[in-house]
Structure formats: C-alpha cells, structure tokens
C-alpha cells in the first residue's frame, strides 16, 4: 500500500513491522530529513487510512505516538502538523540514556555491565 502524496509504503507481509509502526517510522524519518517541513499538514486520520488501505485506528495510533515523540502536533479541528524542527529526538534520547545510567547505577551494575546491557538492547533494536 502506498500514499501518493507522502510516498508512504506499508509492507503487509508477515515478517514486516506493524503497519502503525511503519507509518510512524516513515513520517518521523521524513520530518527529520526535512522532506516534511515544519508546519506541513498531514492528511486526516480517515483520509490517510483510506488512501493507505488501513484502519483509521492504525493511523490514529501512529499519529498519537508521533505526537508523544514531538514529531507532530495536533491543533484541534485544524489538523495534525509536522512540529517545528530541532533536536528534540536527540534531547529525548539523551534524557532516556541519563535515566538508564542512573537506574543501572542504583541497581549496582558496573560500568561494563551497564554498557553491555545498553549495547545489547541497541543491537537487538537496530538489528546490528
């Protein structure tokens, strides 16, 4: 399934990520790369769902996660827009890393144990 104006492709094969996650990742990447500029209005949930052949709840879930991540903002009845560009993803990741470091230290992990744990999680997530 493909979105004509945003060039979103959803892989429906069995091994693919969940459709909402594919949609979320593609919109986030396009916003981060500048292909979707700040202030760009995203399609309505229902319209986008119809265009992609997805359930409206699937698109709504992707939009909710994107909003929680600071990638988009909903302006009431005016719609959903790409949020102002910036390094919010980097700041959020740094805050999560700081929280992990504090928690690992409280749990009594050594530096090497904490590092190995974080690297294992990153490798598993990124398939590296």
matplotlib code that plots the C-alpha trace (Angstrom):
import matplotlib.pyplot as plt

x = [0.0, 1.4, 0.4, 0.7, 1.5, 3.7, 5.4, 4.5, 4.7, 3.2, 4.5, 1.7, 3.9, 4.0, 7.6, 7.1, 6.7, 3.1, 1.5, 1.2, 5.0, 5.8, 3.8, 5.2, 8.8, 8.4, 6.7, 9.4, 12.2, 10.7, 10.3, 13.9, 15.3, 13.4, 11.2, 8.2, 8.9, 7.7, 4.1, 3.3, -0.3, -0.7, -3.8, -6.8, -6.8, -9.7, -8.5, -5.0, -6.4, -8.5, -5.6, -3.3, -5.9, -5.5, -8.0, -8.5, -7.3, -4.0, -3.3, -4.6, -2.2, 0.7, -0.3, -0.6, 2.9, 4.3, 2.7, 4.1, 7.6, 7.2, 7.3, 3.8, 1.4, -2.4, -4.1, -7.6, -10.0, -7.3, -5.5, -2.1, 1.1, 4.8, 6.2, 9.0, 12.3, 15.0, 16.9, 14.0, 14.7, 18.3, 17.3, 14.8, 17.2, 19.8, 17.3, 16.4, 20.1, 20.6, 17.7, 19.1, 22.5, 21.1, 18.9, 21.8, 24.0, 21.2, 20.9, 24.6, 25.7, 29.3, 30.1, 30.9, 27.7, 25.6, 27.4, 26.9, 23.2, 22.7, 24.6, 22.7, 19.4, 20.6, 21.9, 18.6, 16.5, 18.6, 19.4, 23.1]
y = [0.0, 3.4, 7.0, 9.0, 12.5, 11.5, 8.5, 6.2, 2.5, -0.1, -3.6, -6.1, -9.2, -11.4, -10.5, -6.7, -4.4, -3.5, -1.0, 1.8, 1.4, 1.5, 4.7, 6.2, 5.5, 6.8, 10.1, 10.6, 10.0, 12.3, 15.0, 14.5, 14.6, 17.7, 16.1, 17.0, 20.6, 22.1, 23.2, 20.6, 19.5, 15.7, 14.1, 13.5, 10.2, 8.9, 10.2, 8.8, 5.4, 5.2, 6.2, 3.6, 0.9, 0.8, 1.0, 4.5, 3.3, 2.3, 5.8, 7.4, 5.2, 6.3, 10.0, 9.6, 8.1, 10.8, 13.4, 11.9, 11.9, 15.6, 14.9, 16.2, 18.4, 18.4, 21.7, 20.7, 20.9, 22.4, 19.1, 17.5, 19.2, 18.4, 20.1, 22.7, 21.1, 20.8, 18.3, 17.1, 13.5, 13.8, 15.6, 12.9, 10.1, 11.8, 12.1, 8.4, 7.5, 9.6, 7.8, 4.4, 5.3, 6.4, 3.3, 1.0, 2.6, 2.3, -1.4, -1.9, -2.6, -1.9, 0.4, -2.5, -4.3, -1.2, -0.6, -4.2, -4.1, -0.9, -2.2, -5.5, -3.6, -1.3, -4.1, -6.0, -3.0, -1.9, -5.5, -4.9]
z = [0.0, -0.9, -0.2, -3.4, -1.9, 1.0, -0.6, 2.4, 1.7, 4.0, 3.8, 4.6, 4.5, 7.6, 8.7, 8.4, 11.4, 12.4, 10.0, 12.6, 13.3, 9.6, 9.2, 12.3, 11.3, 7.7, 8.9, 11.6, 9.1, 6.5, 9.1, 10.5, 6.9, 6.0, 3.4, 5.5, 6.6, 9.9, 9.6, 6.9, 7.4, 7.5, 6.0, 8.2, 10.0, 8.0, 4.7, 5.2, 6.4, 3.2, 1.0, 2.6, 2.9, 6.7, 9.6, 10.9, 14.4, 12.9, 11.5, 14.7, 16.8, 14.6, 15.0, 18.8, 19.0, 16.7, 18.9, 22.1, 20.4, 19.5, 15.7, 15.1, 16.9, 16.8, 16.6, 17.4, 14.5, 12.3, 11.9, 12.6, 11.5, 11.5, 14.6, 14.5, 13.5, 16.1, 18.0, 20.2, 19.3, 20.4, 23.6, 24.4, 23.7, 25.9, 28.7, 28.3, 28.4, 31.5, 33.2, 32.2, 33.6, 36.9, 37.2, 36.2, 38.9, 41.5, 40.6, 41.3, 37.7, 36.9, 34.0, 31.8, 32.7, 32.0, 28.7, 27.6, 28.5, 26.6, 23.6, 23.6, 23.6, 20.8, 18.7, 19.1, 18.2, 15.2, 14.0, 14.2]

ax = plt.figure().add_subplot(projection="3d")
ax.plot(x, y, z, "-o")
ax.set_aspect("equal")
plt.show()
